[in-house]
């Protein structure tokens, strides 16, 4: 809830722990709320993930513009104009399932933002995470699924290169209620994101599972997610969807071959949204990493040889000019916000190509 003197641009953030693992945890993965703070959360009982979709609906009903009068009021008297549901990674998969099975019936959510989305929507009854990702050939997974965009509710999906192959098999066209943005070279958990996550794990007394890599992916894509929220609010308000963006290109291969991302002479993906790190490259950026399954979420950025960088950018001024032009292109397309453009440009000044 906004405090006096703070600027939240009219947004209120509410976290919903609708899945059982968030409440009760799982051995070797999470302690859950009941184990993390038993004094506060020890009495919570979750009936199982088959109930998670209705839990999400019931909580959302307490937050929307037609919410009932309850005490205590979770929003302290604020009057919402709309409810945006957002979720990343596994939560994006759960939101995809929610859209497919509940949104058309319940319609308590005005817009959806799915980021770091794997192109999966677990079916009902629920299956384990490992089973959802179980390969079925050519890069598909057992839970691979398109998203039902016929409820009239705006849906924006943002994914990176890590998830590109799984998304490739369930690509669907942009419509008046659906947009898919795909970021070339972006890792599922970019180095900036994993650093912040590690800090939270330390803060909360949990052991981090993120490995330390020599060359983690450095493509910063969070500005696109932030812009996505703004575009989604405008979409809900005006009915006008945001701009369609190019997708990462693939070579489909033969009938039994796994499709491969098409790459340029530097080894970077062709197509997709191109953050400055891709538009003005100084490294080969990959959304995957073969060190370990968890490391694959962090991707990889391998710097170019100095001779290649010198060939591309004879002077620091040439590099900065090209970088700033790339930021301006993203700003013009509406996938970077003005308040993020300035720090993005400042980054080029402090970077030695």
C-alpha positions, -999 to +999 in steps of 0.1 A: +000+000+000+015+034-009+027+054+021+026+092+024+051+109+001+057+078-020+050+077-057+036+044-070+020+058-103-013+045-091-004+009-088-009-014-058+010-048-058-005-078-042+012-112-040-010-143-041+005-176-029-021-199-046+001-230-049+006-256-022+045-254-025+044-217-015+025-225+017+039-259+027+072-261+007+089-292-008+119-311+004+151-297-010+133-269-028+115-246-003+104-245+033+072-227+024+056-200+045+047-225+073+083-235+077+098-201+072+076-183+098+056-209+117+044-184+143+027-163+117+018-189+090+018-222+109-020-225+109-024-222+071-037-253+053-036-257+015-059-284+001-038-290-030-030-274-064-062-286-080-078-258-058-052-231-068-071-217-097-102-210-076-080-196-048-066-172-073-101-162-084-114-158-048-085-136-038-088-115-069-125-109-062-114-091-030-092-067-050-112-057-081-135-027-088-166-047-078-150-062-046-172-068-016-169-048+016-148-068+040-129-060+072-100-057+074-099-042+039-068-054+021-066-022+001-075+002+029-103+020+010-086+024-024-108+020-054-092+000-081-099+007-118-086-026-130-068-058-120-037-069-139-025-105-132+012-111-138+035-140-132+069-152-143+084-186-150+064-213-133+038-187-123+034-177-160+026-214-167+000-214-140-015-182-154-016-197-188-036-226-173-058-201-154-066-183-187-074-215-205-097-230-178-111-202-156-109-167-172-138-171-196-160-183-168-149-161-139-137-130-157-124-112-125-091-102-142-088-073-167-054-081-182-026-107-181+011-103-182+031-135-185+069-132-186+097-157-188+069-179-202+078-214-213+049-220-237+035-245-212+000-246-196-002-276-172-034-295-177-059-305-150-056-326-129-022-311-121+011-329-129+045-324-114+069-297-127+093-324-141+064-341-159+053-308-174+087-303-190+090-340-201+102-339-237+079-353-264+101-348-294+116-319-316+118-296-286+082-300-274+072-308-238+042-326-223+025-294-211+032-274-243+000-254-251-013-223-267-032-197-247-069-192-252-073-156-262-111-157-268-123-143-235-119-107-247-092-101-220-059-086-232-029-110-228+007-100-232+034-127-231+071-118-229+098-145-233+135-147-240+159-170-258+160-196-230+123-204-236+123-198-274+123-235-285+094-245-263+075-214-274+083-220-311+060-251-312+030-232-298+033-199-315+000-182-321-007-150-341-011-116-325-048-106-323-068-079-307-065-097-274-030-113-276+006-101-281+038-121-279+071-103-274+103-124-277+137-110-266+168-123-285+198-133-264+179-130-232+183-156-204+155-168-182+173-154-151+196-127-163+227-120-141+210-089-126+179-109-117+198-138-102+219-114-081+188-098-067+173-133-061+203-144-042+201-113-020+165-122-011+174-158-003+202-146+021+178-120+036+152-147+043+176-173+057+173-196+027+201-213+008+205-201-028+204-226-056+219-201-082+254-212-093+282-187-098+292-187-135+323-172-152+303-157-181+266-153-171+243-137-195+243-099-192+214-090-215+192-068-193+155-073-203+136-062-173+128-028-189+107-046-214+087-063-186+082-029-170+071-013-203+048-043-208+028-034-176+023+001-189+013-010-223-011-035-208-028-009-187-032+013-218-046-017-237-072-024-210-081+013-208-084+021-245-088-013-263-058-006-284-031-033-283+006-025-282+028-029-312+035-063-326+072-072-325+094-096-346+101-130-332+133-150-330+140-168-362+143-206-365+156-231-390+129-258-389+151-287-400+138-320-412+107-340-400+126-356-371+150-327-364+148-303-335+144-267-348+174-245-343+177-208-336+191-189-366+222-170-357+243-142-372+281-143-378+287-135-341+266-164-329+237-142-317+201-150-324+185-134-355+152-116-351+133-109-319+134-078-298+170-066-297+181-050-265+212-028-269+235-057-259+222-075-291+218-045-314+253-032-305+271-065-295+303-069-277+297-106-269+280-138-280+248-139-259+230-172-254+199-181-235+213-215-225+243-229-207+255-264-206+272-263-172+241-276-153+203-276-156+201-247-132+229-228-149+210-231-182+185-206-167+214-180-164+225-183-200+259-171-211+277-140-225+311-147-240+330-115-248+344-109-284+381-108-290+395-072-287+402-072-325+366-079-333+354-051-310+379-027-325+366-036-360+330-029-350+336+002-329+368+021-339+361+047-311+342+048-279+321+075-294+310+052-322+300+026-297+280+050-275+263+065-305+252+031-318+240+021-283+220+052-278+204+048-312+193+012-301+178+026-269+159+052-289+145+026-312+131+006-283+117+038-268+100+047-300+085+012-302+070+016-267+089-014-252+112+007-231+099+035-208+113+070-208+124+067-172+144+036-181+160+050-213+183+075-194+200+049-172+202+025-201+221+052-220+243+060-190+254+023-190+271+028-224+291+057-211+304+036-182+311+005-204+344+000-222+337-018-255 
